[in-house]
Each structure stands twice: as structure tokens, then as C-alpha cells.
Amino acid sequence: MKVILRKDSASLGHVGDVVTVKDGYARNYLIPREIAYEASDSNLQRLEEEKKQSVRRTDKERKNSEAVAATLEKTSVTLKMKVGEDEKLFGSVTAQMISDALAEKAVTIDKRHIELEDSLKALGIYDVPVKLAGGVTATVKVWIVRE
């Protein structure tokens, strides 16, 4: 049976490829999981429309992400922490703490989007990258000061 792939598959191919698979595999696995359509002219048109919608959706996400990134670039966050000897913090600054501080400034960012290589464990000014949808990356300035 010939099918048109809706999603990339490591073993079959890329979106839009027409591949030949066994009937049972197509009917019982690919079509119910919406990985593929049965190959026909109407389904080719349907796939093209889905591609257009996907492009529109990703463009919209990218524009929204760029707007949020512009806001993040202008935003700085100050975190007051208890400090011990040699300017080292008791504990560390985590992505959750940065996310909460941003939420106080009316910028909602999920902690999983904040990319800290390691926890911040000393006083100072840090540029923390934030990865947004659509491949957009912004930087937030984080000030860690003595409480």
C-alpha cells in the first residue's frame, strides 16, 4: 500500500514522501496514529494545506517569541541572597528562582526554558540565556546581591 507521510519517521522518510509499506502496517499503525495518509490526490492536497498551516503557526510563534525576547532583553532581575565567607551564597540561585522573579515583573517564563549551565553560587551580575519557541533565544540580566 502506498502512503503519504505526515510526520518524519526515521525508518520511512520525511514529511510528504510517498512510500510503499505493507497493508497491515499502514492500516493498523501509520494511519490510526496520524503518521501517514493513504496515497491519493485529495490527501496530497490535504497534506499541502497542513504544511501551510504549520508554517503559519510557526511564524506566529516566532513573532510572539521575538516580542517576549525584546521584553526579556530589557528586563533585569535582582535576587537577594544570604552570603557566607568569600562572597559565596548559602544555597544557590536556580532556574525556578529566576522564573519566579520574572513573574513578579509580569513576564511569565517556564523554568525549563531558562538555560543555566550550573546553579549560580556567588554574588555578581550574570547573563542568563532563555530559550523560547521558534528557536529564539533571549538573555536576562540577573543581579545577585547580599541580603
Legacy VTK file of the C-alpha trace (Angstrom):
# vtk DataFile Version 3.0
C-alpha trace
ASCII
DATASET POLYDATA
POINTS 147 float
0.000 0.000 0.000
1.288 3.470 -0.837
1.056 6.117 1.874
1.994 9.788 2.218
3.937 10.613 5.382
2.520 13.368 7.618
5.381 13.253 10.111
9.076 12.498 9.859
9.922 8.887 10.516
13.446 7.581 10.968
12.704 4.308 9.207
10.365 5.561 6.452
11.291 9.093 5.402
10.300 12.738 5.702
7.030 14.645 5.578
5.408 14.476 2.145
7.291 11.388 0.941
5.226 8.715 -0.787
6.366 5.307 0.458
5.210 1.740 -0.029
4.503 -0.255 3.131
2.624 -3.429 3.958
-1.164 -3.065 4.176
-1.406 -4.109 7.821
1.333 -1.715 8.914
-0.437 1.162 7.187
-3.963 0.333 8.410
-3.090 -0.699 11.959
-0.222 1.638 12.826
0.521 4.547 10.492
-2.993 5.756 9.644
-4.568 5.468 13.147
-1.608 7.315 14.718
-1.858 10.001 12.004
1.696 9.388 10.839
0.545 8.819 7.251
-2.375 9.131 4.834
-3.372 6.709 2.151
-1.825 7.947 -1.105
-4.427 9.794 -3.191
-4.738 13.162 -4.902
-7.107 14.556 -2.286
-4.764 13.522 0.519
-1.839 15.201 -1.253
-3.847 18.442 -1.269
-4.737 17.884 2.380
-1.060 17.482 3.260
-0.136 20.674 1.412
-2.782 22.564 3.408
-1.411 21.128 6.659
2.087 22.282 5.674
0.789 25.817 5.034
-0.962 25.858 8.419
2.162 24.574 10.115
4.258 27.332 8.535
1.710 29.951 9.636
1.685 28.554 13.157
5.474 28.549 13.455
5.672 32.101 12.084
3.136 33.254 14.648
5.042 31.502 17.462
8.295 33.066 16.283
6.781 36.575 16.229
5.394 36.088 19.738
8.750 34.745 20.913
10.593 37.696 19.390
8.268 40.097 21.227
8.886 38.280 24.519
12.630 38.230 23.772
12.646 42.004 23.282
10.970 42.384 26.678
13.429 39.990 28.317
16.444 41.823 26.897
15.274 44.990 28.684
14.489 43.188 31.934
16.889 42.678 34.797
16.150 40.672 37.917
17.599 41.268 41.384
17.758 38.358 43.790
18.716 38.956 47.437
20.542 36.016 48.927
22.265 35.250 52.225
26.024 35.234 51.854
28.761 33.439 53.796
32.512 33.790 53.650
34.277 34.680 50.390
31.061 36.071 48.887
29.633 32.558 48.448
25.906 32.052 48.741
24.122 29.858 51.233
22.451 27.616 48.688
22.319 28.629 45.051
20.193 30.506 42.546
18.134 28.141 40.409
16.056 28.491 37.262
12.893 28.345 39.397
14.016 31.370 41.419
14.730 33.333 38.244
11.361 32.302 36.787
9.573 33.464 39.956
11.413 36.809 39.917
10.443 37.319 36.267
6.810 36.507 37.120
6.865 39.360 39.640
7.778 41.666 36.744
4.821 40.339 34.710
6.972 38.208 32.384
5.931 34.558 32.552
8.696 32.147 31.576
8.696 28.444 32.343
11.740 27.392 34.370
12.580 24.737 31.775
13.245 27.461 29.204
15.907 29.094 31.398
19.258 27.592 30.488
21.597 27.583 33.458
24.706 25.508 32.906
25.274 25.367 36.664
23.470 26.914 39.585
24.688 30.413 40.412
26.610 30.246 43.705
28.319 33.641 44.040
27.389 37.308 44.147
27.562 39.152 40.857
25.865 40.003 37.604
25.029 37.154 35.264
23.645 36.994 31.743
21.279 34.036 31.690
20.060 32.679 28.325
16.360 31.916 27.898
15.340 29.662 25.013
11.913 30.479 23.592
9.707 28.818 20.972
10.710 29.067 17.329
14.434 28.917 18.074
14.515 32.426 19.578
16.987 32.973 22.400
16.995 35.955 24.754
19.255 37.000 27.605
18.127 38.110 31.051
20.448 40.030 33.332
20.404 38.560 36.843
21.860 40.540 39.742
22.648 38.518 42.836
23.117 40.816 45.837
23.683 40.479 49.568
20.550 40.294 51.708
LINES 1 148
147 0 1 2 3 4 5 6 7 8 9 10 11 12 13 14 15 16 17 18 19 20 21 22 23 24 25 26 27 28 29 30 31 32 33 34 35 36 37 38 39 40 41 42 43 44 45 46 47 48 49 50 51 52 53 54 55 56 57 58 59 60 61 62 63 64 65 66 67 68 69 70 71 72 73 74 75 76 77 78 79 80 81 82 83 84 85 86 87 88 89 90 91 92 93 94 95 96 97 98 99 100 101 102 103 104 105 106 107 108 109 110 111 112 113 114 115 116 117 118 119 120 121 122 123 124 125 126 127 128 129 130 131 132 133 134 135 136 137 138 139 140 141 142 143 144 145 146
